[in-house]
Amino acid sequence: MEAPLPPRESAEFVAVRSQDVFVEKAGVDRVAEMLLEKVPGREFGLGGWKSLHELNPQAADEDAVNWVFVVDTLNFSFWSEQEDRKCAVKYKGKMYSGYWALCAAIHRALDEGIPLTRASYYATVTLDQLQHILRSDTDVPMPLIEERHQILNETGKILLEKFGGSFLNCVRKSDKSAQKLLSLVVESFPSYRDVAVYQGKRISFYKRAQILVADTWCVLEGKGDGCFSDISSITMFADYRLPQVLAYLGAVRYSDELLKKLLKGEMFSSGDKQEVEIRGCSVWCVELIRDRLLKLVEEKGVKICIEINSILLDYYLWDYARDHREDMKGIPFHRIRCIYY
Ligand SMILES: Nc1nc2c(c(CN[C@H]3C=C[C@H](O)[C@@H]3O)cn2[C@@H]2O[C@H](COP(=O)(O)O)[C@@H](O)[C@H]2O)c(=O)[nH]1
């Protein structure tokens, strides 16, 4: 079977054909202008990954790389049915929800002496043990625990068989190429194969595989094994939060029919035409924002300390969505339960 289009080409393929989701040029320009002020700031750079997020590993060693791998293997589907009743994990006196609840639970396990980031452990962890490890400090459990269990066992076994039990060995096989690492991850680990068919074309988003490459780049601080020559070829990560924030900022617009479905909280399935259009248009939108921002930086002669890429835009917009949860309440995100994002 032919290989799917790579994520960037997939996004463009979808965006030019999309019937229910539209990239808004005026919105793209507005977001680029908003980001222009942030670009010289510290929150807009590789260092922000550690300095802004206390739950991200602060080290740049093998343990930190394996922490990133197990987190991104489980990095999907944290949204709750009701906004005011959600899974949350208390760690060092602070309550964390959503994606950060996963990170908090993993730190809590490590502090309890459970070696959750070790492949030999999670290759055979039982469902009961995992339910305890990912337990919520509210009465709402983390979604898809069974799927998380199956994926951990499968991924741990493969990491042991193919990469000596350490993701750093997988990174080292990529010759410091982000695209090679991306291919190695999706070829080796089935749960990362985030693909779809749209208008007869096999396309890919590879959301978890791309964020894994990006988080590996950041945890290694862009140095040594993490000095990927082509890191800027990685696109934004097509999750359910970025489309929401792009719609809130007016860079993406939904058809009336789709908006009605979203407002009703209708469930989508992986590969639905409208779900693919939401994801594809969002990825393409961030590519256009990046292009516009680079043009503005050049025109205005803004000093930048790092090459602006879609990863840094994504991180900034994802954090922005976190910080503006209240303001964004009126903008729905698409509801889906899947293992890809
Ligand atoms: N596009 C994009 N999607 C991201 C992330 C992250 C975490 N990255 C952080 C870690 C290191 C960096 O510092 C980032 O700040 C999680 N997700 C996705 O969001 C959803 C969870 O959302 P909520 O329910 O609100 O917690 C879920 O699909 C999850 O897979 C990102 O960065 N970009």
Ligand as a Chemical Component Dictionary entry (heavy atoms), coordinates in Angstrom:
data_LIG
# 
_chem_comp.id                   LIG 
_chem_comp.type                 NON-POLYMER 
_chem_comp.pdbx_formal_charge   0 
_chem_comp.three_letter_code    LIG 
# 
loop_
_chem_comp_atom.comp_id 
_chem_comp_atom.atom_id 
_chem_comp_atom.alt_atom_id 
_chem_comp_atom.type_symbol 
_chem_comp_atom.charge 
_chem_comp_atom.model_Cartn_x 
_chem_comp_atom.model_Cartn_y 
_chem_comp_atom.model_Cartn_z 
_chem_comp_atom.pdbx_ordinal 
LIG N1  N1  N 0 -1.208 20.816 19.775 1  
LIG C1  C1  C 0 -0.796 20.433 20.987 2  
LIG N2  N2  N 0 -1.514 19.503 21.643 3  
LIG C2  C2  C 0 -1.078 19.144 22.873 4  
LIG C3  C3  C 0 0.063  19.667 23.472 5  
LIG C4  C4  C 0 0.176  19.022 24.739 6  
LIG C5  C5  C 0 1.196  19.197 25.781 7  
LIG N3  N3  N 0 2.365  19.870 25.330 8  
LIG C6  C6  C 0 3.009  20.638 26.335 9  
LIG C7  C7  C 0 4.121  19.889 26.855 10 
LIG C8  C8  C 0 5.259  20.482 26.590 11 
LIG C9  C9  C 0 5.037  21.768 25.980 12 
LIG O1  O1  O 0 5.468  22.715 26.898 13 
LIG C10 C10 C 0 3.565  21.903 25.770 14 
LIG O2  O2  O 0 3.049  22.983 26.457 15 
LIG C11 C11 C 0 -0.895 18.166 24.852 16 
LIG N4  N4  N 0 -1.613 18.263 23.730 17 
LIG C12 C12 C 0 -2.898 17.665 23.416 18 
LIG O3  O3  O 0 -3.881 18.554 23.941 19 
LIG C13 C13 C 0 -5.002 17.791 24.400 20 
LIG C14 C14 C 0 -5.069 17.969 25.906 21 
LIG O4  O4  O 0 -5.519 19.266 26.162 22 
LIG P1  P1  P 0 -6.226 19.558 27.613 23 
LIG O5  O5  O 0 -7.485 18.683 27.607 24 
LIG O6  O6  O 0 -6.476 21.042 27.593 25 
LIG O7  O7  O 0 -5.210 19.117 28.667 26 
LIG C15 C15 C 0 -4.715 16.355 24.022 27 
LIG O8  O8  O 0 -5.160 16.114 22.700 28 
LIG C16 C16 C 0 -3.192 16.330 24.039 29 
LIG O9  O9  O 0 -2.669 15.289 23.234 30 
LIG C17 C17 C 0 0.809  20.650 22.757 31 
LIG O10 O10 O 0 1.834  21.192 23.182 32 
LIG N5  N5  N 0 0.325  20.988 21.519 33 
# 
loop_
_chem_comp_bond.comp_id 
_chem_comp_bond.atom_id_1 
_chem_comp_bond.atom_id_2 
_chem_comp_bond.value_order 
_chem_comp_bond.pdbx_ordinal 
LIG N1  C1  SING 1  
LIG C1  N2  DOUB 2  
LIG C1  N5  SING 3  
LIG N2  C2  SING 4  
LIG C2  C3  DOUB 5  
LIG C2  N4  SING 6  
LIG C3  C4  SING 7  
LIG C3  C17 SING 8  
LIG C4  C5  SING 9  
LIG C4  C11 DOUB 10 
LIG C5  N3  SING 11 
LIG N3  C6  SING 12 
LIG C6  C7  SING 13 
LIG C6  C10 SING 14 
LIG C7  C8  DOUB 15 
LIG C8  C9  SING 16 
LIG C9  O1  SING 17 
LIG C9  C10 SING 18 
LIG C10 O2  SING 19 
LIG C11 N4  SING 20 
LIG N4  C12 SING 21 
LIG C12 O3  SING 22 
LIG C12 C16 SING 23 
LIG O3  C13 SING 24 
LIG C13 C14 SING 25 
LIG C13 C15 SING 26 
LIG C14 O4  SING 27 
LIG O4  P1  SING 28 
LIG P1  O5  DOUB 29 
LIG P1  O6  SING 30 
LIG P1  O7  SING 31 
LIG C15 O8  SING 32 
LIG C15 C16 SING 33 
LIG C16 O9  SING 34 
LIG C17 O10 DOUB 35 
LIG C17 N5  SING 36 
# 
